[in-house]
Amino acid sequence: MSEEPGRVSTRRVYSGRVVSVDLDTVRFPDGKVGELELFRHPGAAAVVPVLSPPGAADPEILLIRQYRYAAGGVIWEIPAGRLDGHEPPEDCARRELREETGMEAARFERLCRIFTTPGFCDEQIHLFAAYELAEVAAGASRETDEYVELAPMSLSRTLGLIRDGKLTDAKTICAVLFFAGLRTGM
């Protein structure tokens, strides 16, 4: 009987502020061994801020327009950020909501957890919806590389942006579609 699939060894080839890169020797399910490059990421949380009261026919959510160098410009997103150490994902979502929008939520609902690009990265993003929002900070405290514009938008218009290919951020698409599906009972 062959050994179980999994990591045989690992070698760190880069350590950065956001990610590290490892070269792992891996045993595959068929018993063969090979090398894989793997981006290591501490994980993240993202949140759909819901501005409307419960039961609204076409709820208003809060999107952000943010400059993303890797995407080649400004894109639509929901507030999100990296987990700090062993920070619980909901705490991270609360922190990012406050930092990026200046708001706090009375209630959070866990939507789901996603792997962003499991072919070469171990990043997981925990997705939430936030309800009963209140402004608590006149100016949000953002990181030096964050250029954010707040954009309240109806769910129907947001779904249209997704359908038309104008909203392309994967975590935002997953979170908004999951949120919309919960509303329709799907």
Backbone as a printed PyTorch tensor [residue, N CA C, xyz], in Angstrom:
tensor([[[  0.8420,  -1.1760,   0.0000],
         [  0.0000,   0.0000,   0.0000],
         [  0.8900,   1.2440,   0.0000]],

        [[  0.5570,   2.2180,  -0.8410],
         [  1.3740,   3.4300,  -0.9250],
         [  1.0310,   4.3810,   0.2130]],

        [[  1.9110,   5.3380,   0.4120],
         [  1.7110,   6.3330,   1.4720],
         [  0.5640,   7.2680,   1.1190]],

        [[  0.0190,   7.9380,   2.1320],
         [ -1.0840,   8.8840,   1.9590],
         [ -0.6270,  10.0960,   1.1480]],

        [[ -1.5340,  10.6570,   0.3390],
         [ -1.1880,  11.8920,  -0.3760],
         [ -0.9350,  13.0280,   0.6090]],

        [[ -0.1100,  13.9740,   0.2020],
         [  0.1570,  15.1370,   1.0460],
         [  1.5740,  15.6260,   0.8870]],

        [[  1.9160,  16.5960,   1.7370],
         [  3.2320,  17.2210,   1.6640],
         [  4.3030,  16.2810,   2.2010]],

        [[  5.3870,  16.1760,   1.4400],
         [  6.5490,  15.3930,   1.8470],
         [  7.5600,  16.3280,   2.5000]],

        [[  7.7780,  17.5000,   1.8760],
         [  8.6930,  18.5000,   2.4260],
         [  8.3140,  19.8670,   1.8560]],

        [[  8.8690,  20.8970,   2.4870],
         [  8.6010,  22.2490,   2.0140],
         [  9.8480,  23.1060,   2.1800]],

        [[ 10.0040,  24.0560,   1.2500],
         [ 11.1220,  24.9900,   1.3060],
         [ 10.5750,  26.3790,   0.9970]],

        [[ 10.7720,  27.3110,   1.9270],
         [ 10.3280,  28.6960,   1.7400],
         [ 11.2740,  29.3810,   0.7690]],

        [[ 10.7350,  29.9410,  -0.3240],
         [ 11.5730,  30.6220,  -1.3000],
         [ 11.3560,  32.1360,  -1.2960]],

        [[ 10.2820,  32.6010,  -0.6270],
         [ 10.0300,  34.0380,  -0.5280],
         [  9.1070,  34.3030,   0.6560]],

        [[  9.4150,  35.3580,   1.4130],
         [  8.5420,  35.8190,   2.4890],
         [  8.2760,  37.2980,   2.2710]],

        [[  7.0060,  37.6550,   2.1400],
         [  6.6350,  39.0410,   1.9170],
         [  5.6640,  39.5430,   2.9600]],

        [[  5.1990,  40.7670,   2.7630],
         [  4.2640,  41.3960,   3.6960],
         [  2.8900,  40.7290,   3.6450]],

        [[  2.4630,  40.2950,   2.4570],
         [  1.1240,  39.7360,   2.2790],
         [  1.1640,  38.2290,   2.0840]],

        [[  2.0950,  37.7390,   1.2940],
         [  2.1720,  36.3060,   1.0040],
         [  3.5970,  35.8050,   1.1650]],

        [[  3.6920,  34.5010,   1.3020],
         [  4.9610,  33.7990,   1.2180],
         [  4.8160,  32.7740,   0.1090]],

        [[  5.9510,  32.3440,  -0.4540],
         [  5.9220,  31.3300,  -1.5040],
         [  6.7790,  30.1600,  -1.0510]],

        [[  6.1750,  28.9820,  -1.0860],
         [  6.8740,  27.7480,  -0.7330],
         [  6.9970,  26.8580,  -1.9620]],

        [[  8.0630,  26.0880,  -2.0180],
         [  8.2050,  25.0300,  -2.9990],
         [  8.0280,  23.7290,  -2.2220]],

        [[  6.8880,  23.0940,  -2.4390],
         [  6.5490,  21.8760,  -1.7030],
         [  6.7870,  20.6450,  -2.5640]],

        [[  7.3590,  19.6200,  -1.9440],
         [  7.3980,  18.3060,  -2.5570],
         [  6.1500,  17.5860,  -2.0460]],

        [[  5.3550,  17.0720,  -2.9840],
         [  4.0300,  16.5500,  -2.6600],
         [  3.8880,  15.1280,  -3.1880]],

        [[  3.2450,  14.2830,  -2.3730],
         [  2.8610,  12.9490,  -2.8360],
         [  1.4120,  13.0450,  -3.2990]],

        [[  1.1580,  12.6730,  -4.5610],
         [ -0.1670,  12.7520,  -5.1510],
         [ -0.9740,  11.4930,  -4.8440]],

        [[ -2.2820,  11.5000,  -5.0770],
         [ -3.1180,  10.3310,  -4.7710],
         [ -2.6780,   9.0380,  -5.4540]],

        [[ -1.9980,   9.1360,  -6.5990],
         [ -1.5500,   7.9130,  -7.2760],
         [ -0.1880,   7.4340,  -6.7760]],

        [[  0.3690,   8.1250,  -5.7450],
         [  1.6470,   7.7290,  -5.1670],
         [  2.8520,   8.4320,  -5.7730]],

        [[  2.6870,   9.0770,  -6.9100],
         [  3.7970,   9.7980,  -7.5290],
         [  4.1290,  11.0320,  -6.6960]],

        [[  5.3760,  11.4940,  -6.8330],
         [  5.8580,  12.6570,  -6.0900],
         [  6.2570,  13.7350,  -7.0880]],

        [[  5.9100,  14.9970,  -6.7620],
         [  6.2700,  16.1170,  -7.6160],
         [  6.4000,  17.3870,  -6.7910]],

        [[  6.8330,  18.4580,  -7.4530],
         [  6.9940,  19.7480,  -6.7790],
         [  5.8860,  20.7020,  -7.2150]],

        [[  5.3870,  21.4590,  -6.2440],
         [  4.3740,  22.4800,  -6.4990],
         [  4.7930,  23.7790,  -5.8290]],

        [[  4.5940,  24.8960,  -6.5300],
         [  4.7870,  26.2200,  -5.9370],
         [  3.4660,  26.6030,  -5.2860]],

        [[  3.5550,  27.0770,  -4.0570],
         [  2.3360,  27.4050,  -3.3300],
         [  2.4650,  28.7550,  -2.6550]],

        [[  1.5200,  29.6460,  -2.9740],
         [  1.4330,  30.9250,  -2.2830],
         [  0.7360,  30.6750,  -0.9520]],

        [[  1.3480,  31.1110,   0.1360],
         [  0.7560,  30.9900,   1.4720],
         [  0.1810,  32.3460,   1.8620]],

        [[ -1.0560,  32.3400,   2.3170],
         [ -1.7590,  33.5700,   2.6860],
         [ -2.4560,  33.3240,   4.0110]],

        [[ -2.4950,  34.3100,   4.9170],
         [ -3.0880,  34.0760,   6.2380],
         [ -4.6140,  33.9510,   6.2390]],

        [[ -5.2560,  34.2010,   5.1130],
         [ -6.7070,  34.1580,   5.0500],
         [ -7.2810,  35.5520,   5.2010]],

        [[ -8.5680,  35.6610,   4.9430],
         [ -9.2040,  36.9730,   4.9500],
         [-10.6770,  36.8300,   5.2850]],

        [[-11.3060,  37.9720,   5.4670],
         [-12.7590,  38.0350,   5.6540],
         [-13.2740,  39.1770,   4.8030]],

        [[-14.4970,  39.0260,   4.3130],
         [-15.1510,  40.0570,   3.5050],
         [-16.6070,  40.1230,   3.9290]],

        [[-17.2060,  41.3080,   3.7270],
         [-18.5550,  41.5130,   4.2570],
         [-19.4170,  42.3070,   3.2820]],

        [[-20.6700,  41.8390,   3.1140],
         [-21.6740,  42.5720,   2.3530],
         [-22.4070,  43.4710,   3.3440]],

        [[-22.1540,  44.7860,   3.3270],
         [-22.8730,  45.6830,   4.2270],
         [-24.2910,  45.9440,   3.6890]],

        [[-25.2970,  45.5810,   4.4630],
         [-26.6960,  45.7310,   4.0430],
         [-27.2480,  46.9940,   4.6920]],

        [[-27.5930,  47.9730,   3.8580],
         [-28.0620,  49.2630,   4.3530],
         [-29.5700,  49.2700,   4.6330]],

        [[-30.3150,  48.4260,   3.9580],
         [-31.7780,  48.4080,   4.0870],
         [-32.2290,  47.6240,   5.3040]],

        [[-33.4370,  47.9310,   5.8050],
         [-33.9840,  47.1380,   6.9030],
         [-34.3590,  45.7330,   6.4170]],

        [[-34.4660,  44.7730,   7.3250],
         [-34.8400,  43.4080,   6.9330],
         [-36.1510,  43.4070,   6.1510]],

        [[-36.2140,  42.5500,   5.1590],
         [-37.4340,  42.3980,   4.3870],
         [-37.5860,  43.3470,   3.2160]],

        [[-36.6290,  44.2330,   2.9710],
         [-36.7190,  45.1560,   1.8380],
         [-36.7770,  44.3620,   0.5410]],

        [[-37.6520,  44.7790,  -0.3730],
         [-37.8370,  44.0530,  -1.6300],
         [-36.5540,  44.0290,  -2.4680]],

        [[-35.8710,  45.1460,  -2.5600],
         [-34.6220,  45.2570,  -3.3140],
         [-33.6230,  45.9720,  -2.4150]],

        [[-33.0090,  45.2310,  -1.4940],
         [-32.1810,  45.8850,  -0.4790],
         [-31.0080,  46.6470,  -1.0790]],

        [[-30.6340,  47.7130,  -0.3830],
         [-29.4710,  48.4880,  -0.7560],
         [-28.2820,  47.9390,   0.0190]],

        [[-27.1970,  47.7060,  -0.7090],
         [-25.9600,  47.2550,  -0.0800],
         [-24.8930,  48.3120,  -0.3410]],

        [[-23.8030,  48.2120,   0.3790],
         [-22.7260,  49.1840,   0.2450],
         [-21.5280,  48.5220,  -0.4260]],

        [[-21.2780,  48.9290,  -1.6580],
         [-20.0800,  48.4810,  -2.3630],
         [-19.0170,  49.5560,  -2.2230]],

        [[-17.8040,  49.1820,  -2.5280],
         [-16.7260,  50.1650,  -2.6030],
         [-16.0940,  50.0730,  -3.9840]],

        [[-15.5950,  51.1970,  -4.4490],
         [-14.7800,  51.2350,  -5.6640],
         [-13.3670,  51.4400,  -5.1590]],

        [[-12.4980,  50.5190,  -5.5380],
         [-11.1490,  50.5510,  -4.9900],
         [-10.1150,  50.3670,  -6.0900]],

        [[ -9.0460,  51.1540,  -6.0060],
         [ -7.9330,  51.0010,  -6.9350],
         [ -7.1800,  49.7180,  -6.5960]],

        [[ -7.0210,  48.8690,  -7.5910],
         [ -6.2550,  47.6290,  -7.4380],
         [ -5.2360,  47.5500,  -8.5540]],

        [[ -3.9860,  47.6960,  -8.1890],
         [ -2.8970,  47.6670,  -9.1670],
         [ -2.9320,  46.3820,  -9.9980]],

        [[ -3.1000,  45.2280,  -9.3340],
         [ -3.0840,  43.9390, -10.0420],
         [ -4.2160,  43.8270, -11.0540]],

        [[ -5.3290,  44.5140, -10.8150],
         [ -6.4690,  44.4670, -11.7340],
         [ -6.3880,  45.5590, -12.8040]],

        [[ -5.3950,  46.3960, -12.7150],
         [ -5.2050,  47.4250, -13.7220],
         [ -6.0940,  48.6410, -13.5710]],

        [[ -6.5890,  48.8900, -12.3680],
         [ -7.4120,  50.0790, -12.1640],
         [ -8.4020,  49.9210, -11.0360]],

        [[ -9.5040,  50.6480, -11.1320],
         [-10.5270,  50.6740, -10.0830],
         [-11.5540,  49.5770, -10.3460]],

        [[-11.9050,  48.8350,  -9.2960],
         [-12.9140,  47.7730,  -9.4200],
         [-13.9340,  47.8920,  -8.2910]],

        [[-15.0970,  47.2780,  -8.5120],
         [-16.1400,  47.1800,  -7.4840],
         [-15.7900,  46.0480,  -6.5320]],

        [[-15.9610,  46.2930,  -5.2270],
         [-15.6880,  45.2750,  -4.2150],
         [-16.5950,  45.4700,  -3.0110]],

        [[-16.5290,  44.5100,  -2.1020],
         [-17.0800,  44.6720,  -0.7640],
         [-15.8960,  44.8540,   0.1820]],

        [[-16.1100,  45.4280,   1.3630],
         [-15.0070,  45.5680,   2.3210],
         [-14.3980,  44.2030,   2.6650]],

        [[-13.0770,  44.1650,   2.7300],
         [-12.3810,  42.9090,   2.9980],
         [-10.9770,  43.1960,   3.4790]],

        [[-10.3830,  42.2030,   4.1400],
         [ -9.0060,  42.3450,   4.5680],
         [ -8.4570,  41.0590,   5.1440]],

        [[ -7.1400,  41.0600,   5.3440],
         [ -6.4180,  39.8970,   5.8720],
         [ -6.7030,  39.6750,   7.3530]],

        [[ -6.7060,  38.4120,   7.7330],
         [ -6.7860,  38.0520,   9.1450],
         [ -5.4720,  38.4260,   9.8220]],

        [[ -5.5540,  38.9550,  11.0290],
         [ -4.3650,  39.2590,  11.8290],
         [ -4.0880,  38.0760,  12.7410]],

        [[ -3.0440,  37.3300,  12.4530],
         [ -2.6840,  36.1840,  13.2920],
         [ -3.8100,  35.1810,  13.3700]],

        [[ -4.2250,  34.8780,  14.5900],
         [ -5.3020,  33.9040,  14.8020],
         [ -6.6420,  34.6030,  15.0380]],

        [[ -6.8090,  35.7840,  14.4840],
         [ -8.0280,  36.5690,  14.6310],
         [ -9.2320,  35.7910,  14.0820]],

        [[-10.3300,  35.7310,  14.8210],
         [-11.5400,  35.0910,  14.2850],
         [-12.0250,  35.8550,  13.0470]],

        [[-12.4830,  35.1300,  12.0160],
         [-12.9170,  35.7890,  10.7820],
         [-13.9850,  36.8640,  10.9900]],

        [[-14.9380,  36.6590,  11.8900],
         [-15.9600,  37.6840,  12.1020],
         [-15.3540,  38.9610,  12.6780]],

        [[-14.3600,  38.8280,  13.5460],
         [-13.6810,  40.0200,  14.0770],
         [-12.9810,  40.7820,  12.9620]],

        [[-12.3690,  40.0480,  12.0390],
         [-11.7080,  40.6780,  10.8900],
         [-12.7420,  41.4070,  10.0340]],

        [[-13.8820,  40.7800,   9.7780],
         [-14.9330,  41.4030,   8.9740],
         [-15.4260,  42.6850,   9.6510]],

        [[-15.6010,  42.6490,  10.9730],
         [-16.0260,  43.8460,  11.7170],
         [-14.9880,  44.9670,  11.5910]],

        [[-13.7240,  44.6060,  11.7400],
         [-12.6310,  45.5880,  11.6420],
         [-12.5830,  46.2100,  10.2530]],

        [[-12.6600,  45.3810,   9.2270],
         [-12.5900,  45.8940,   7.8530],
         [-13.8010,  46.7600,   7.5180]],

        [[-14.9760,  46.3820,   8.0040],
         [-16.1730,  47.2000,   7.7800],
         [-15.9610,  48.5930,   8.3600]],

        [[-15.4390,  48.6330,   9.5670],
         [-15.2040,  49.9280,  10.2200],
         [-14.1120,  50.7300,   9.5060]],

        [[-12.9900,  50.0680,   9.2050],
         [-11.8630,  50.7640,   8.5750],
         [-12.2130,  51.2980,   7.1870]],

        [[-12.9180,  50.5050,   6.3960],
         [-13.1500,  50.8820,   5.0050],
         [-14.4080,  51.7080,   4.7920]],

        [[-15.3780,  51.6200,   5.7320],
         [-16.6370,  52.3580,   5.5340],
         [-16.9720,  53.3080,   6.6700]],

        [[-16.3080,  53.1670,   7.8190],
         [-16.6460,  53.9870,   8.9770],
         [-17.9260,  53.5350,   9.6640]],

        [[-18.3410,  52.2890,   9.4270],
         [-19.5930,  51.7780,   9.9950],
         [-19.3630,  50.5370,  10.8410]],

        [[-20.3130,  50.3230,  11.7570],
         [-20.3680,  49.0850,  12.5370],
         [-21.7370,  48.4590,  12.3290]],

        [[-21.8070,  47.1630,  12.5520],
         [-23.0570,  46.4300,  12.3750],
         [-23.4930,  45.8140,  13.6970]],

        [[-24.7990,  45.8350,  13.9480],
         [-25.3450,  45.1980,  15.1420],
         [-25.4040,  43.6860,  14.9720]],

        [[-25.4850,  43.2320,  13.7150],
         [-25.6470,  41.7950,  13.4810],
         [-24.8580,  41.3580,  12.2510]],

        [[-24.1590,  40.2160,  12.3890],
         [-23.4250,  39.6020,  11.2860],
         [-24.0230,  38.2300,  11.0080]],

        [[-24.0270,  37.8640,   9.7340],
         [-24.4760,  36.5330,   9.3240],
         [-23.3710,  35.9120,   8.4780]],

        [[-22.9700,  34.7130,   8.8490],
         [-21.9510,  34.0000,   8.0720],
         [-22.5890,  33.5010,   6.7820]],

        [[-21.9570,  33.8000,   5.6420],
         [-22.4740,  33.3280,   4.3640],
         [-21.8060,  32.0240,   3.9570]],

        [[-20.4790,  32.0470,   3.7760],
         [-19.7500,  30.8420,   3.3780],
         [-18.2530,  31.1240,   3.4500]],

        [[-17.4730,  30.1220,   3.1140],
         [-16.0180,  30.2310,   3.0620],
         [-15.5900,  29.7630,   1.6850]],

        [[-14.6610,  30.5090,   1.0580],
         [-14.2080,  30.1480,  -0.2890],
         [-12.6840,  30.0550,  -0.3360]],

        [[-12.1930,  29.1870,  -1.2070],
         [-10.7880,  29.1920,  -1.6030],
         [-10.7140,  30.0650,  -2.8460]],

        [[ -9.7980,  31.0210,  -2.8720],
         [ -9.7530,  31.9520,  -4.0040],
         [ -9.1610,  31.3100,  -5.2530]],

        [[ -8.0290,  30.6800,  -5.1310],
         [ -7.3330,  30.0640,  -6.2710],
         [ -6.5940,  28.8230,  -5.7830]],

        [[ -7.3170,  27.7240,  -5.5150],
         [ -6.7040,  26.5580,  -4.8680],
         [ -5.6800,  25.8110,  -5.7150]],

        [[ -5.5050,  26.1910,  -6.9600],
         [ -4.4850,  25.5450,  -7.7770],
         [ -3.0740,  25.9270,  -7.3800]],

        [[ -2.9180,  27.1020,  -6.7160],
         [ -1.5650,  27.5330,  -6.3460],
         [ -1.5250,  28.3860,  -5.0830]],

        [[ -2.6590,  28.5560,  -4.3970],
         [ -2.6920,  29.4210,  -3.2250],
         [ -3.6090,  28.8270,  -2.1600]],

        [[ -3.2100,  28.9420,  -0.8870],
         [ -4.0430,  28.3850,   0.1920],
         [ -4.9830,  29.4240,   0.8240]],

        [[ -5.1130,  30.6080,   0.2000],
         [ -5.9720,  31.6530,   0.7590],
         [ -7.4280,  31.2020,   0.8340]],

        [[ -8.0250,  31.4400,   2.0020],
         [ -9.4480,  31.2300,   2.2110],
         [-10.0480,  32.5660,   2.6370]],

        [[-11.2190,  32.8870,   2.1040],
         [-11.9180,  34.1020,   2.5120],
         [-13.2520,  33.7020,   3.1280]],

        [[-13.4940,  34.2210,   4.3140],
         [-14.7450,  33.9970,   5.0240],
         [-15.6890,  35.1390,   4.6790]],

        [[-16.8730,  34.8050,   4.1640],
         [-17.8150,  35.8160,   3.6850],
         [-18.9670,  35.9880,   4.6650]],

        [[-19.3390,  37.2480,   4.8950],
         [-20.3930,  37.6060,   5.8400],
         [-21.3250,  38.6340,   5.2240]],

        [[-22.5060,  38.7590,   5.8210],
         [-23.3950,  39.8970,   5.5660],
         [-23.5100,  40.6330,   6.8950]],

        [[-23.5740,  41.9560,   6.8370],
         [-23.6820,  42.7880,   8.0450],
         [-24.9790,  43.5950,   7.9650]],

        [[-25.7090,  43.6150,   9.0790],
         [-27.0180,  44.2690,   9.1310],
         [-27.0640,  45.3020,  10.2470]],

        [[-28.0430,  46.1930,  10.1490],
         [-28.2780,  47.2200,  11.1660],
         [-27.0130,  48.0600,  11.3490]],

        [[-26.6350,  48.7070,  10.2670],
         [-25.4000,  49.4840,  10.2400],
         [-25.5990,  50.8570,  10.8690]],

        [[-24.5450,  51.3320,  11.5070],
         [-24.5300,  52.6800,  12.0750],
         [-23.1650,  53.2820,  11.8170]],

        [[-23.1500,  54.5530,  11.4190],
         [-21.8770,  55.2360,  11.1960],
         [-21.2550,  55.5350,  12.5450]],

        [[-19.9880,  55.1620,  12.7050],
         [-19.3000,  55.3640,  13.9860],
         [-18.0190,  56.1620,  13.8380]],

        [[-17.5760,  56.3350,  12.6160],
         [-16.3300,  57.0680,  12.4030],
         [-16.5450,  58.0570,  11.2700]],

        [[-16.2670,  59.3060,  11.5280],
         [-16.4530,  60.3360,  10.5030],
         [-15.6000,  60.0480,   9.2760]],

        [[-14.3760,  59.6070,   9.4940],
         [-13.4940,  59.2410,   8.3900],
         [-12.9540,  57.8510,   8.6390]],

        [[-13.0980,  56.9780,   7.6830],
         [-12.6100,  55.6100,   7.8600],
         [-11.0820,  55.6170,   7.9180]],

        [[-10.5140,  54.6620,   8.6580],
         [ -9.0540,  54.5630,   8.7520],
         [ -8.5830,  53.4930,   7.7820]],

        [[ -7.9570,  53.9310,   6.7130],
         [ -7.5500,  53.0090,   5.6620],
         [ -6.0420,  52.8680,   5.6330]],

        [[ -5.5940,  51.7490,   5.0440],
         [ -4.1670,  51.5320,   4.8630],
         [ -3.6600,  52.4620,   3.7640]],

        [[ -2.3430,  52.6650,   3.7130],
         [ -1.7640,  53.6350,   2.7750],
         [ -2.0100,  53.2790,   1.3150]],

        [[ -2.2370,  51.9900,   0.9950],
         [ -2.4650,  51.6080,  -0.3990],
         [ -3.9440,  51.4590,  -0.7270]],

        [[ -4.8280,  51.9140,   0.1600],
         [ -6.2710,  51.7960,  -0.0710],
         [ -6.8470,  53.1460,  -0.5180]],

        [[ -7.4120,  53.1410,  -1.6930],
         [ -8.1040,  54.3070,  -2.2460],
         [ -9.5360,  53.8630,  -2.4900]],

        [[-10.4270,  54.2310,  -1.5760],
         [-11.7740,  53.6720,  -1.5430],
         [-12.8180,  54.7660,  -1.7070]],

        [[-13.8120,  54.4830,  -2.5400],
         [-14.9830,  55.3410,  -2.6950],
         [-16.2050,  54.4970,  -2.3430]],

        [[-17.0400,  54.9840,  -1.4210],
         [-18.2360,  54.2530,  -1.0170],
         [-19.3240,  54.4140,  -2.0720]],

        [[-20.0480,  53.3300,  -2.3400],
         [-21.0650,  53.3440,  -3.3890],
         [-22.2900,  52.5350,  -2.9680]],

        [[-23.2700,  53.1550,  -2.2820],
         [-24.5160,  52.4490,  -1.9770],
         [-25.2050,  52.0640,  -3.2950]],

        [[-25.7460,  50.8340,  -3.3420],
         [-26.3190,  50.3490,  -4.5880],
         [-27.3800,  49.2910,  -4.2960]],

        [[-28.4370,  49.2860,  -5.0800],
         [-29.4780,  48.2650,  -4.8960],
         [-28.9090,  46.8950,  -5.2660]],

        [[-29.4740,  45.8610,  -4.6570],
         [-29.0480,  44.5010,  -4.9750],
         [-29.2890,  44.2060,  -6.4550]],

        [[-30.4230,  44.6450,  -6.9840],
         [-30.7190,  44.3710,  -8.3970],
         [-29.6830,  45.0220,  -9.3180]],

        [[-29.2730,  46.2420,  -9.0100],
         [-28.2430,  46.8990,  -9.8410],
         [-26.9050,  46.1810,  -9.6980]],

        [[-26.5820,  45.7420,  -8.4890],
         [-25.3340,  45.0050,  -8.2590],
         [-25.3250,  43.7050,  -9.0600]],

        [[-26.4520,  42.9900,  -9.0470],
         [-26.5530,  41.7530,  -9.8390],
         [-26.4030,  42.0540, -11.3270]],

        [[-26.9140,  43.2020, -11.7610],
         [-26.7350,  43.6190, -13.1500],
         [-25.2790,  43.8640, -13.4970]],

        [[-24.5330,  44.4790, -12.5630],
         [-23.0980,  44.6950, -12.7930],
         [-22.3620,  43.3640, -12.9340]],

        [[-22.7670,  42.3890, -12.1190],
         [-22.1650,  41.0470, -12.2230],
         [-22.5160,  40.4420, -13.5800]],

        [[-23.7920,  40.4550, -13.9210],
         [-24.2640,  39.8660, -15.1920],
         [-23.5650,  40.4950, -16.3900]],

        [[-23.3590,  41.8310, -16.3470],
         [-22.7690,  42.5490, -17.4700],
         [-21.2410,  42.5270, -17.4840]],

        [[-20.6280,  41.8370, -16.5160],
         [-19.1740,  41.7330, -16.4840],
         [-18.4760,  42.9910, -16.0070]],

        [[-19.2030,  43.8850, -15.3330],
         [-18.5990,  45.1240, -14.8300],
         [-18.1390,  44.9820, -13.3850]],

        [[-18.6450,  44.0060, -12.6790],
         [-18.1780,  43.6690, -11.3320],
         [-17.4870,  42.3220, -11.4920]],

        [[-16.1570,  42.3080, -11.3200],
         [-15.3700,  41.1130, -11.6420],
         [-14.6080,  40.5260, -10.4610]],

        [[-14.6930,  41.1420,  -9.2970],
         [-13.9840,  40.6550,  -8.1220],
         [-14.6530,  39.3800,  -7.6110]],

        [[-13.9000,  38.2860,  -7.5420],
         [-14.4620,  36.9720,  -7.2270],
         [-15.1200,  36.9100,  -5.8480]],

        [[-14.4700,  37.4550,  -4.8240],
         [-15.0600,  37.3710,  -3.4790],
         [-16.3740,  38.1410,  -3.4150]],

        [[-16.4190,  39.2710,  -4.1190],
         [-17.6320,  40.0850,  -4.1300],
         [-18.7430,  39.3660,  -4.8850]],

        [[-18.4180,  38.7760,  -6.0230],
         [-19.4200,  38.0210,  -6.7790],
         [-19.9700,  36.8900,  -5.9250]],

        [[-19.0940,  36.1100,  -5.2940],
         [-19.5440,  34.9900,  -4.4560],
         [-20.4350,  35.4790,  -3.3160]],

        [[-20.0020,  36.5140,  -2.6200],
         [-20.7560,  37.0070,  -1.4690],
         [-22.1130,  37.5610,  -1.8830]],

        [[-22.1480,  38.3580,  -2.9480],
         [-23.4100,  38.9600,  -3.3930],
         [-24.3670,  37.8820,  -3.8950]],

        [[-23.8750,  36.9330,  -4.6920],
         [-24.7530,  35.8680,  -5.1890],
         [-25.2530,  34.9910,  -4.0450]],

        [[-24.3980,  34.6980,  -3.0840],
         [-24.8180,  33.9050,  -1.9260],
         [-25.8820,  34.6640,  -1.1380]],

        [[-25.6470,  35.9530,  -0.8960],
         [-26.6090,  36.8020,  -0.1900],
         [-27.9420,  36.8340,  -0.9540]],

        [[-27.8910,  37.0370,  -2.2660],
         [-29.1150,  37.0770,  -3.0760],
         [-29.8450,  35.7390,  -3.0320]],

        [[-29.1000,  34.6490,  -3.0740],
         [-29.7090,  33.3280,  -2.9910],
         [-30.3930,  33.0670,  -1.6720]],

        [[-29.7990,  33.5440,  -0.5840],
         [-30.4280,  33.3990,   0.7370],
         [-31.7570,  34.1390,   0.7810]],

        [[-31.8160,  35.2810,   0.1270],
         [-33.0480,  36.0960,   0.1480],
         [-34.1800,  35.4100,  -0.5990]],

        [[-33.8290,  34.6270,  -1.6280],
         [-34.8630,  33.9610,  -2.4250],
         [-35.0960,  32.5290,  -1.9600]],

        [[-34.3650,  32.1150,  -0.9300],
         [-34.5410,  30.7570,  -0.3970],
         [-33.8700,  29.6820,  -1.1930]],

        [[-32.9660,  30.0390,  -2.0850],
         [-32.2880,  29.0370,  -2.9140],
         [-31.0950,  28.4710,  -2.2070]]])
